[in-house]
Amino acid sequence: MGALRAVSLGSDQPPRFIVLRYEGKRGALTIGLVGKGITFDAGGLCLKTAEGMLEMKGDMAGAAAVIAAMEAIAQLQPPINVLACMPATENMPSGRAFKPGDILRTFSGKTVEVINTDAEGRLLLADAIAYAKQQGASPILDAATLTGAAIIALGPVCTGAFGNDEGLVQEVIEAGKQAGEPIWAMPLLPDYRDLLKSDFADIKNTGGRQGGAITAAWFIGEFVEDTPWVHLDIAPTFWSDKENHYFVKGATGVAVRTFVQFVLNQSGEGLR
């Protein structure tokens, strides 16, 4: 997993790739759940500001959501199978850290040109999603505190949903509606893929500021290929500055309820 390894190089802590399996019914569908697990994000050599780092202990919210969802799924025991993958590491600056201009070889074999080391979450997801795909998971859902662009686009209310299957996107949005987590479908038009073209690798890890949430999703989609997939950018909703309904101030646990409800719906168990 060359992408996960590269992001971890600046840290004194070794990376981890966490895999959980729930086997509810032999021969049944296996849903893949993938969560970004950056345990602290300083931005790597493309260092964030001090203010920008303040909430970055929460950059593992996607992985935490997947782990919590798996705990609930194990208790509810739906007749379906779930594979959960959480790549985990810090993104820190040091003399060993990966650098802009590096070329990484990912788990899938595809190469990535690093443009910005602070666009690291998508690198982790590239390896984790390729692994889930190799293990036969379909569909695959991922959750990640991925982009500030999603916060600008959607504000603090909605999670952004991107995917390669419109029907699946709507199923995830409906699961979110049932679970009380608003999700909004975002465009994933082919023209945005051109912004990720690289002269030196199969793809660049960022397409710049314009349409940043969309190009980030396109990057992840490069490693999903034809597997049905939905990406949830939870950067807008993973943290709350105030108490709101059943949310306390701070981390919201967003996507846990949506993931659990989606798995129940797919298993035929429906709303609980």
FIBA-947507 format. One record per residue (C-alpha): x, z, y; residue in one letter; residue number from 1. Coordinates in nm, 2 decimals. Each point is the difference from the previous one (the first is absolute). Layout:
% FIBA-947507
{x=X	z=Z	y=Y	resn=a	resi=NUM}
...
END
This chain:
% FIBA-947507
{x=0.00	z=0.00	y=0.00	resn=m	resi=1}
{x=0.23	z=-0.13	y=0.27	resn=g	resi=2}
{x=-0.24	z=0.05	y=0.29	resn=a	resi=3}
{x=-0.07	z=0.37	y=-0.09	resn=l	resi=4}
{x=0.37	z=0.06	y=-0.06	resn=r	resi=5}
{x=0.10	z=-0.16	y=0.34	resn=a	resi=6}
{x=-0.24	z=0.22	y=0.20	resn=v	resi=7}
{x=0.13	z=0.31	y=-0.17	resn=s	resi=8}
{x=0.37	z=-0.06	y=0.07	resn=l	resi=9}
{x=0.00	z=0.18	y=0.33	resn=g	resi=10}
{x=-0.13	z=0.33	y=-0.15	resn=s	resi=11}
{x=0.19	z=0.27	y=-0.18	resn=d	resi=12}
{x=-0.31	z=0.03	y=-0.23	resn=q	resi=13}
{x=-0.03	z=-0.24	y=-0.29	resn=p	resi=14}
{x=-0.31	z=-0.22	y=-0.01	resn=p	resi=15}
{x=-0.28	z=0.05	y=-0.25	resn=r	resi=16}
{x=-0.24	z=-0.25	y=-0.16	resn=f	resi=17}
{x=-0.30	z=0.21	y=-0.12	resn=i	resi=18}
{x=-0.24	z=-0.15	y=-0.26	resn=v	resi=19}
{x=-0.33	z=0.16	y=-0.11	resn=l	resi=20}
{x=-0.23	z=-0.14	y=-0.26	resn=r	resi=21}
{x=-0.36	z=0.09	y=-0.07	resn=y	resi=22}
{x=-0.13	z=-0.15	y=-0.33	resn=e	resi=23}
{x=-0.38	z=0.04	y=0.00	resn=g	resi=24}
{x=-0.09	z=-0.28	y=-0.25	resn=k	resi=25}
{x=0.21	z=-0.21	y=-0.23	resn=r	resi=26}
{x=-0.02	z=-0.37	y=0.08	resn=g	resi=27}
{x=-0.17	z=0.06	y=0.33	resn=a	resi=28}
{x=0.10	z=-0.13	y=0.34	resn=l	resi=29}
{x=0.32	z=0.15	y=0.15	resn=t	resi=30}
{x=-0.03	z=0.06	y=0.38	resn=i	resi=31}
{x=0.33	z=0.03	y=0.18	resn=g	resi=32}
{x=0.03	z=0.25	y=0.29	resn=l	resi=33}
{x=0.32	z=-0.02	y=0.21	resn=v	resi=34}
{x=0.10	z=0.24	y=0.28	resn=g	resi=35}
{x=0.28	z=-0.01	y=0.25	resn=k	resi=36}
{x=0.21	z=0.31	y=-0.03	resn=g	resi=37}
{x=0.24	z=0.02	y=0.29	resn=i	resi=38}
{x=0.06	z=0.38	y=0.01	resn=t	resi=39}
{x=0.15	z=-0.02	y=0.35	resn=f	resi=40}
{x=0.05	z=-0.31	y=0.21	resn=d	resi=41}
{x=0.27	z=0.01	y=0.27	resn=a	resi=42}
{x=-0.01	z=-0.38	y=0.01	resn=g	resi=43}
{x=0.34	z=-0.05	y=-0.17	resn=g	resi=44}
{x=0.26	z=-0.16	y=0.22	resn=l	resi=45}
{x=-0.28	z=-0.14	y=0.21	resn=c	resi=46}
{x=-0.06	z=0.35	y=0.12	resn=l	resi=47}
{x=-0.34	z=0.12	y=0.12	resn=k	resi=48}
{x=-0.03	z=0.21	y=0.32	resn=t	resi=49}
{x=-0.03	z=0.37	y=-0.04	resn=a	resi=50}
{x=-0.37	z=-0.02	y=0.08	resn=e	resi=51}
{x=-0.04	z=-0.28	y=-0.25	resn=g	resi=52}
{x=0.14	z=0.22	y=-0.27	resn=m	resi=53}
{x=-0.22	z=0.30	y=0.06	resn=l	resi=54}
{x=-0.27	z=-0.08	y=-0.25	resn=e	resi=55}
{x=0.23	z=-0.19	y=-0.25	resn=m	resi=56}
{x=-0.01	z=0.28	y=-0.26	resn=k	resi=57}
{x=-0.34	z=-0.16	y=-0.05	resn=g	resi=58}
{x=0.14	z=-0.34	y=-0.09	resn=d	resi=59}
{x=-0.07	z=0.09	y=-0.36	resn=m	resi=60}
{x=-0.37	z=0.02	y=0.05	resn=a	resi=61}
{x=-0.07	z=-0.31	y=-0.22	resn=g	resi=62}
{x=0.19	z=0.15	y=-0.29	resn=a	resi=63}
{x=-0.17	z=0.33	y=0.05	resn=a	resi=64}
{x=-0.34	z=-0.16	y=0.00	resn=a	resi=65}
{x=0.07	z=-0.18	y=-0.33	resn=v	resi=66}
{x=0.12	z=0.33	y=-0.16	resn=i	resi=67}
{x=-0.30	z=0.19	y=0.12	resn=a	resi=68}
{x=-0.23	z=-0.28	y=-0.12	resn=a	resi=69}
{x=0.16	z=0.01	y=-0.34	resn=m	resi=70}
{x=-0.07	z=0.37	y=-0.02	resn=e	resi=71}
{x=-0.36	z=-0.05	y=0.08	resn=a	resi=72}
{x=-0.03	z=-0.30	y=-0.25	resn=i	resi=73}
{x=0.15	z=0.21	y=-0.28	resn=a	resi=74}
{x=-0.27	z=0.26	y=0.06	resn=q	resi=75}
{x=-0.29	z=-0.24	y=0.03	resn=l	resi=76}
{x=0.11	z=-0.20	y=-0.31	resn=q	resi=77}
{x=-0.14	z=-0.34	y=0.06	resn=p	resi=78}
{x=0.02	z=-0.25	y=-0.29	resn=p	resi=79}
{x=0.27	z=-0.22	y=0.16	resn=i	resi=80}
{x=0.38	z=-0.01	y=0.03	resn=n	resi=81}
{x=0.20	z=0.06	y=0.31	resn=v	resi=82}
{x=0.37	z=-0.05	y=0.07	resn=l	resi=83}
{x=0.14	z=0.18	y=0.30	resn=a	resi=84}
{x=0.34	z=-0.09	y=0.16	resn=c	resi=85}
{x=0.16	z=0.19	y=0.28	resn=m	resi=86}
{x=0.35	z=-0.10	y=0.13	resn=p	resi=87}
{x=0.15	z=0.29	y=0.19	resn=a	resi=88}
{x=0.30	z=0.04	y=0.23	resn=t	resi=89}
{x=0.11	z=0.09	y=0.35	resn=e	resi=90}
{x=0.09	z=-0.27	y=0.25	resn=n	resi=91}
{x=0.30	z=0.15	y=0.17	resn=m	resi=92}
{x=0.30	z=-0.13	y=0.21	resn=p	resi=93}
{x=0.36	z=0.05	y=-0.14	resn=s	resi=94}
{x=0.31	z=-0.18	y=-0.07	resn=g	resi=95}
{x=-0.15	z=-0.10	y=-0.34	resn=r	resi=96}
{x=-0.33	z=-0.12	y=0.14	resn=a	resi=97}
{x=-0.13	z=-0.36	y=-0.05	resn=f	resi=98}
{x=0.04	z=-0.22	y=0.30	resn=k	resi=99}
{x=-0.18	z=-0.28	y=0.19	resn=p	resi=100}
{x=0.12	z=-0.33	y=-0.15	resn=g	resi=101}
{x=0.03	z=0.14	y=-0.35	resn=d	resi=102}
{x=-0.15	z=-0.21	y=-0.28	resn=i	resi=103}
{x=-0.18	z=0.21	y=-0.27	resn=l	resi=104}
{x=-0.10	z=-0.11	y=-0.35	resn=r	resi=105}
{x=-0.33	z=0.15	y=-0.09	resn=t	resi=106}
{x=-0.14	z=0.10	y=-0.34	resn=f	resi=107}
{x=-0.18	z=-0.33	y=-0.02	resn=s	resi=108}
{x=0.32	z=-0.20	y=0.06	resn=g	resi=109}
{x=-0.10	z=-0.12	y=0.34	resn=k	resi=110}
{x=0.25	z=0.06	y=0.28	resn=t	resi=111}
{x=-0.08	z=0.16	y=0.34	resn=v	resi=112}
{x=0.19	z=-0.03	y=0.33	resn=e	resi=113}
{x=0.00	z=0.33	y=0.19	resn=v	resi=114}
{x=-0.09	z=-0.05	y=0.36	resn=i	resi=115}
{x=-0.09	z=0.35	y=0.09	resn=n	resi=116}
{x=0.08	z=0.31	y=-0.21	resn=t	resi=117}
{x=-0.31	z=0.18	y=0.14	resn=d	resi=118}
{x=-0.22	z=-0.25	y=-0.19	resn=a	resi=119}
{x=0.09	z=0.18	y=-0.32	resn=e	resi=120}
{x=-0.33	z=0.09	y=-0.15	resn=g	resi=121}
{x=-0.09	z=-0.35	y=-0.10	resn=r	resi=122}
{x=0.34	z=-0.02	y=-0.18	resn=l	resi=123}
{x=-0.10	z=0.30	y=-0.22	resn=l	resi=124}
{x=-0.34	z=-0.16	y=-0.06	resn=l	resi=125}
{x=0.16	z=-0.33	y=-0.10	resn=a	resi=126}
{x=0.18	z=0.16	y=-0.29	resn=d	resi=127}
{x=-0.29	z=0.23	y=-0.10	resn=a	resi=128}
{x=-0.26	z=-0.27	y=0.00	resn=i	resi=129}
{x=0.22	z=-0.24	y=-0.20	resn=a	resi=130}
{x=0.04	z=0.28	y=-0.25	resn=y	resi=131}
{x=-0.38	z=0.07	y=-0.02	resn=a	resi=132}
{x=-0.05	z=-0.38	y=-0.04	resn=k	resi=133}
{x=0.25	z=-0.01	y=-0.28	resn=q	resi=134}
{x=-0.18	z=0.29	y=-0.18	resn=q	resi=135}
{x=-0.32	z=-0.20	y=0.00	resn=g	resi=136}
{x=-0.19	z=0.18	y=0.28	resn=a	resi=137}
{x=-0.28	z=-0.20	y=0.15	resn=s	resi=138}
{x=-0.14	z=0.04	y=0.26	resn=p	resi=139}
{x=0.27	z=0.18	y=0.21	resn=i	resi=140}
{x=-0.09	z=0.21	y=0.30	resn=l	resi=141}
{x=0.27	z=0.15	y=0.23	resn=d	resi=142}
{x=-0.01	z=0.25	y=0.28	resn=a	resi=143}
{x=0.27	z=0.03	y=0.26	resn=a	resi=144}
{x=0.07	z=0.13	y=0.35	resn=t	resi=145}
{x=0.14	z=-0.34	y=0.06	resn=l	resi=146}
{x=-0.03	z=-0.12	y=0.36	resn=t	resi=147}
{x=-0.05	z=0.12	y=0.36	resn=g	resi=148}
{x=-0.16	z=-0.33	y=0.05	resn=a	resi=149}
{x=-0.30	z=0.11	y=-0.21	resn=a	resi=150}
{x=-0.04	z=0.31	y=0.22	resn=i	resi=151}
{x=-0.01	z=-0.23	y=0.31	resn=i	resi=152}
{x=-0.25	z=-0.23	y=-0.16	resn=a	resi=153}
{x=-0.24	z=0.26	y=-0.15	resn=l	resi=154}
{x=0.06	z=0.33	y=0.18	resn=g	resi=155}
{x=-0.05	z=0.33	y=-0.18	resn=p	resi=156}
{x=-0.33	z=-0.08	y=-0.18	resn=v	resi=157}
{x=0.05	z=-0.28	y=-0.26	resn=c	resi=158}
{x=0.25	z=-0.07	y=-0.27	resn=t	resi=159}
{x=0.10	z=-0.37	y=-0.01	resn=g	resi=160}
{x=-0.06	z=-0.20	y=-0.32	resn=a	resi=161}
{x=0.19	z=-0.32	y=-0.09	resn=f	resi=162}
{x=-0.03	z=-0.18	y=-0.33	resn=g	resi=163}
{x=0.02	z=-0.33	y=-0.20	resn=n	resi=164}
{x=-0.35	z=0.04	y=-0.14	resn=d	resi=165}
{x=-0.29	z=0.03	y=0.24	resn=e	resi=166}
{x=-0.24	z=0.14	y=-0.26	resn=g	resi=167}
{x=0.25	z=0.27	y=-0.09	resn=l	resi=168}
{x=0.06	z=0.08	y=0.37	resn=v	resi=169}
{x=-0.38	z=0.05	y=0.04	resn=q	resi=170}
{x=-0.01	z=0.22	y=-0.31	resn=e	resi=171}
{x=0.27	z=0.22	y=0.14	resn=v	resi=172}
{x=-0.18	z=0.02	y=0.34	resn=i	resi=173}
{x=-0.32	z=0.10	y=-0.18	resn=e	resi=174}
{x=0.18	z=0.27	y=-0.19	resn=a	resi=175}
{x=0.14	z=0.13	y=0.33	resn=g	resi=176}
{x=-0.36	z=-0.01	y=0.15	resn=k	resi=177}
{x=-0.13	z=0.20	y=-0.30	resn=q	resi=178}
{x=0.29	z=0.25	y=0.04	resn=a	resi=179}
{x=-0.03	z=0.04	y=0.37	resn=g	resi=180}
{x=0.32	z=-0.19	y=0.09	resn=e	resi=181}
{x=-0.06	z=-0.29	y=0.24	resn=p	resi=182}
{x=0.20	z=-0.31	y=-0.09	resn=i	resi=183}
{x=0.02	z=-0.33	y=0.20	resn=w	resi=184}
{x=0.09	z=-0.34	y=-0.15	resn=a	resi=185}
{x=0.29	z=-0.17	y=0.17	resn=m	resi=186}
{x=0.10	z=-0.37	y=-0.01	resn=p	resi=187}
{x=0.27	z=-0.12	y=-0.23	resn=l	resi=188}
{x=0.02	z=-0.37	y=0.11	resn=l	resi=189}
{x=0.28	z=-0.22	y=-0.15	resn=p	resi=190}
{x=0.15	z=-0.09	y=0.34	resn=d	resi=191}
{x=0.12	z=0.36	y=0.03	resn=y	resi=192}
{x=0.23	z=-0.05	y=-0.30	resn=r	resi=193}
{x=0.21	z=-0.24	y=0.20	resn=d	resi=194}
{x=0.12	z=0.29	y=0.22	resn=l	resi=195}
{x=0.18	z=0.15	y=-0.30	resn=l	resi=196}
{x=0.21	z=-0.31	y=-0.08	resn=k	resi=197}
{x=0.37	z=0.07	y=-0.04	resn=s	resi=198}
{x=0.30	z=-0.23	y=0.02	resn=d	resi=199}
{x=0.19	z=0.22	y=-0.25	resn=f	resi=200}
{x=-0.25	z=0.15	y=-0.25	resn=a	resi=201}
{x=-0.34	z=-0.06	y=-0.15	resn=d	resi=202}
{x=-0.16	z=0.21	y=0.28	resn=i	resi=203}
{x=0.07	z=0.22	y=0.30	resn=k	resi=204}
{x=-0.12	z=0.36	y=0.01	resn=n	resi=205}
{x=-0.17	z=-0.04	y=0.34	resn=t	resi=206}
{x=-0.15	z=-0.28	y=0.20	resn=g	resi=207}
{x=0.03	z=0.18	y=0.34	resn=g	resi=208}
{x=-0.25	z=0.19	y=0.22	resn=r	resi=209}
{x=-0.28	z=-0.26	y=0.02	resn=q	resi=210}
{x=-0.25	z=0.05	y=-0.29	resn=g	resi=211}
{x=0.23	z=0.27	y=-0.14	resn=g	resi=212}
{x=-0.26	z=0.15	y=-0.24	resn=a	resi=213}
{x=-0.09	z=-0.34	y=-0.13	resn=i	resi=214}
{x=0.35	z=-0.12	y=-0.06	resn=t	resi=215}
{x=0.08	z=0.33	y=-0.17	resn=a	resi=216}
{x=-0.29	z=-0.06	y=-0.24	resn=a	resi=217}
{x=0.11	z=-0.36	y=-0.06	resn=w	resi=218}
{x=0.35	z=0.14	y=-0.09	resn=f	resi=219}
{x=-0.16	z=0.23	y=-0.27	resn=i	resi=220}
{x=-0.22	z=-0.29	y=-0.12	resn=g	resi=221}
{x=0.31	z=-0.20	y=-0.08	resn=e	resi=222}
{x=0.07	z=0.24	y=-0.29	resn=f	resi=223}
{x=-0.36	z=0.02	y=-0.12	resn=v	resi=224}
{x=-0.03	z=-0.38	y=-0.04	resn=e	resi=225}
{x=-0.33	z=-0.08	y=-0.18	resn=d	resi=226}
{x=-0.09	z=0.35	y=-0.11	resn=t	resi=227}
{x=-0.32	z=0.12	y=0.18	resn=p	resi=228}
{x=0.12	z=0.25	y=0.27	resn=w	resi=229}
{x=-0.10	z=0.20	y=0.30	resn=v	resi=230}
{x=0.24	z=0.17	y=0.25	resn=h	resi=231}
{x=-0.13	z=0.29	y=0.20	resn=l	resi=232}
{x=0.20	z=0.06	y=0.32	resn=d	resi=233}
{x=-0.08	z=0.37	y=0.06	resn=i	resi=234}
{x=0.23	z=0.04	y=0.30	resn=a	resi=235}
{x=-0.30	z=0.04	y=0.23	resn=p	resi=236}
{x=-0.18	z=0.26	y=-0.21	resn=t	resi=237}
{x=0.26	z=0.21	y=-0.20	resn=f	resi=238}
{x=0.02	z=0.25	y=0.29	resn=w	resi=239}
{x=-0.26	z=0.16	y=0.23	resn=s	resi=240}
{x=0.08	z=0.16	y=0.33	resn=d	resi=241}
{x=-0.31	z=0.22	y=-0.02	resn=k	resi=242}
{x=-0.26	z=0.14	y=-0.24	resn=e	resi=243}
{x=-0.26	z=-0.26	y=-0.08	resn=n	resi=244}
{x=-0.28	z=0.05	y=-0.25	resn=h	resi=245}
{x=0.17	z=0.10	y=-0.33	resn=y	resi=246}
{x=0.34	z=-0.08	y=0.13	resn=f	resi=247}
{x=0.23	z=0.27	y=0.12	resn=v	resi=248}
{x=0.26	z=-0.06	y=0.27	resn=k	resi=249}
{x=0.30	z=-0.17	y=-0.15	resn=g	resi=250}
{x=0.02	z=-0.20	y=-0.33	resn=a	resi=251}
{x=-0.34	z=-0.14	y=-0.10	resn=t	resi=252}
{x=0.06	z=-0.10	y=-0.37	resn=g	resi=253}
{x=-0.15	z=-0.34	y=0.08	resn=v	resi=254}
{x=-0.03	z=-0.24	y=-0.29	resn=a	resi=255}
{x=-0.03	z=0.27	y=-0.27	resn=v	resi=256}
{x=-0.38	z=-0.02	y=0.01	resn=r	resi=257}
{x=-0.01	z=-0.38	y=0.02	resn=t	resi=258}
{x=0.24	z=-0.04	y=-0.30	resn=f	resi=259}
{x=-0.20	z=0.25	y=-0.21	resn=v	resi=260}
{x=-0.33	z=-0.17	y=0.09	resn=q	resi=261}
{x=0.14	z=-0.35	y=-0.07	resn=f	resi=262}
{x=0.12	z=0.11	y=-0.34	resn=v	resi=263}
{x=-0.34	z=0.16	y=-0.08	resn=l	resi=264}
{x=-0.18	z=-0.32	y=0.12	resn=n	resi=265}
{x=0.22	z=-0.22	y=-0.21	resn=q	resi=266}
{x=-0.06	z=0.21	y=-0.31	resn=s	resi=267}
{x=-0.37	z=-0.01	y=0.04	resn=g	resi=268}
{x=-0.02	z=0.37	y=0.08	resn=e	resi=269}
{x=-0.12	z=-0.08	y=0.36	resn=g	resi=270}
{x=-0.05	z=0.26	y=0.27	resn=l	resi=271}
{x=0.06	z=0.36	y=-0.08	resn=r	resi=272}
END
